[in-house]
C-alpha cells in the first residue's frame, strides 16, 4: 500500500472579529419537525492578518442559522467587508456549529466552545488587488466570545502542492 500524501496545505490568510447586535430572532418549530430558524444581525468588526486587513462594514449583514433537531447549527452568514485600501468584498460563510455536550468543550475566555465550528466561505471581489480571493478555496474556523457578544473567525486558503 502506498503512503498517501495530502496534495494541499493551508495558508493562514486573516482573522475577523464580528460584533453582533443583541437583537436575535428565532422561530419554529419548522414544518416537518425540521428544527428552528434564526437571525443574528452583525454590528461591525475588524479584519487583521497577513493577506487582508480592514473592517466589517457596520450593519451590512447577519448570521442566518438553521438549528436542526439534533442541535447542530447550519451556518449561513453574509457580510460586507472593506479592505484597508477601500475595496468592498462580499463574504458568504456556510458551515456547521456543533454545540459541546454538557460538561464538555474547551473554555476560552470563560466561554464554552462548540465541539465543532467550521465553514467554507466564498468571496465576491471586484477586479483588483484582492480578486485572487474570488478564485481561491478557503476554509475557516470559529470561536465564540461574550462581553460583548462576538465571534472570531480564522481563514485559511487551501494551496495545492502539485505543480
C-alpha positions as CSV (number, residue, x, y, z in Angstrom):
1,X,0.0,0.0,0.0
2,X,1.3,3.5,-0.9
3,X,1.7,6.1,1.7
4,X,-0.9,8.7,0.8
5,X,0.2,12.3,0.7
6,X,-2.2,15.2,1.1
7,X,-1.8,17.2,-2.1
8,X,-2.5,20.5,-0.4
9,X,-1.6,22.7,2.6
10,X,-3.3,25.5,4.4
11,X,-2.1,29.1,4.3
12,X,-3.2,31.4,7.1
13,X,-4.8,34.5,5.4
14,X,-6.6,36.6,8.0
15,X,-8.9,36.7,11.1
16,X,-12.1,38.6,11.5
17,X,-13.8,39.7,14.7
18,X,-17.5,40.1,14.1
19,X,-19.6,42.0,16.7
20,X,-23.2,41.1,17.0
21,X,-26.3,43.1,17.9
22,X,-28.2,42.0,20.9
23,X,-31.4,41.6,18.9
24,X,-32.0,38.0,17.8
25,X,-34.9,36.4,16.0
26,X,-35.6,32.7,16.4
27,X,-38.8,31.0,15.2
28,X,-40.1,27.4,14.9
29,X,-40.5,24.6,15.1
30,X,-40.3,24.4,11.4
31,X,-42.8,22.2,9.4
32,X,-42.0,18.6,9.4
33,X,-40.1,18.8,12.7
34,X,-37.1,20.5,11.0
35,X,-35.8,22.5,13.9
36,X,-35.8,26.3,14.2
37,X,-34.6,29.2,12.0
38,X,-32.7,32.1,13.4
39,X,-31.2,35.5,12.5
40,X,-28.5,37.5,14.3
41,X,-27.5,40.9,12.9
42,X,-23.9,41.9,12.6
43,X,-23.0,45.3,14.1
44,X,-19.4,45.7,13.0
45,X,-16.0,44.1,13.1
46,X,-12.3,44.2,12.3
47,X,-10.2,42.2,9.9
48,X,-6.5,41.5,10.5
49,X,-3.9,39.3,9.0
50,X,-1.0,38.9,6.6
51,X,-3.1,38.9,3.4
52,X,-6.1,41.1,4.3
53,X,-6.9,43.8,6.9
54,X,-9.8,46.2,7.2
55,X,-13.3,46.3,8.7
56,X,-16.6,44.5,8.6
57,X,-19.0,47.2,7.3
58,X,-21.4,48.1,10.1
59,X,-24.9,46.7,9.8
60,X,-24.0,45.0,6.5
61,X,-25.1,41.5,7.2
62,X,-26.2,38.8,9.5
63,X,-25.8,35.2,10.6
64,X,-28.8,33.1,9.4
65,X,-28.9,29.9,11.4
66,X,-30.9,26.7,10.9
67,X,-30.9,24.9,14.2
68,X,-31.6,21.3,13.5
69,X,-33.4,19.0,15.9
70,X,-30.0,17.3,16.8
71,X,-28.7,20.7,17.9
72,X,-26.4,21.2,15.0
73,X,-26.5,24.8,13.7
74,X,-26.2,25.1,10.0
75,X,-24.5,28.4,9.5
76,X,-25.2,30.8,6.5
77,X,-23.8,34.2,7.2
78,X,-23.4,37.2,4.9
79,X,-21.3,40.4,5.5
80,X,-19.8,43.2,3.5
81,X,-16.1,43.7,4.2
82,X,-13.9,46.7,3.4
83,X,-10.2,46.2,3.0
84,X,-7.8,49.0,4.1
85,X,-7.5,50.1,0.5
86,X,-11.2,50.7,0.2
87,X,-12.0,47.5,-1.7
88,X,-15.5,46.2,-0.9
89,X,-15.7,42.4,-0.5
90,X,-18.8,40.3,0.0
91,X,-18.4,37.1,2.1
92,X,-20.8,34.2,2.5
93,X,-19.9,31.6,5.2
94,X,-21.5,28.2,5.0
95,X,-20.8,25.6,7.6
96,X,-21.7,23.9,10.9
97,X,-21.6,24.7,14.6
98,X,-22.0,21.6,16.8
99,X,-22.6,22.5,20.4
100,X,-20.5,20.8,23.1
101,X,-22.2,18.3,25.2
102,X,-23.0,19.4,28.8
103,X,-19.8,19.4,30.9
104,X,-17.6,19.0,27.8
105,X,-16.0,21.6,25.5
106,X,-13.0,23.8,26.0
107,X,-13.3,27.0,27.9
108,X,-11.9,30.0,26.1
109,X,-12.1,33.4,27.9
110,X,-14.8,31.9,30.1
111,X,-17.0,30.7,27.1
112,X,-17.6,27.0,26.5
113,X,-16.7,26.5,22.8
114,X,-18.6,24.4,20.4
115,X,-17.4,20.9,19.7
116,X,-17.1,21.8,16.0
117,X,-17.3,25.3,14.4
118,X,-16.0,25.2,10.8
119,X,-17.1,26.6,7.5
120,X,-16.2,27.3,3.9
121,X,-16.5,30.9,2.8
122,X,-16.9,32.3,-0.7
123,X,-15.9,35.8,-1.6
124,X,-17.2,38.2,-4.3
125,X,-14.5,40.7,-5.1
126,X,-14.1,43.3,-7.8
127,X,-11.1,43.2,-10.1
128,X,-8.0,44.5,-8.4
129,X,-5.6,43.6,-5.7
130,X,-7.9,41.2,-3.8
131,X,-9.6,39.4,-6.7
132,X,-7.5,36.3,-6.0
133,X,-10.0,35.7,-3.2
134,X,-12.8,35.0,-5.7
135,X,-10.9,32.1,-7.2
136,X,-9.3,30.5,-4.1
137,X,-10.8,27.8,-1.9
138,X,-10.9,28.8,1.8
139,X,-11.8,27.0,5.0
140,X,-12.4,28.7,8.3
141,X,-12.8,28.0,12.0
142,X,-14.8,29.9,14.6
143,X,-14.7,30.7,18.3
144,X,-17.5,32.3,20.3
145,X,-16.9,35.1,22.9
146,X,-19.1,37.2,25.2
147,X,-18.8,40.7,26.8
148,X,-19.5,41.9,24.2
149,X,-21.2,39.2,22.0
150,X,-18.8,38.4,19.1
151,X,-17.1,35.6,17.2
152,X,-13.5,35.3,16.0
153,X,-13.3,33.7,12.5
154,X,-9.9,32.4,11.2
155,X,-9.5,31.8,7.5
156,X,-7.1,29.6,5.6
157,X,-6.5,29.4,1.8
158,X,-6.2,25.8,0.5
159,X,-3.0,25.7,-1.6
160,X,-2.1,22.9,-3.9
161,X,1.3,21.2,-3.5
162,X,1.0,19.7,-7.0
163,X,2.9,21.6,-9.7
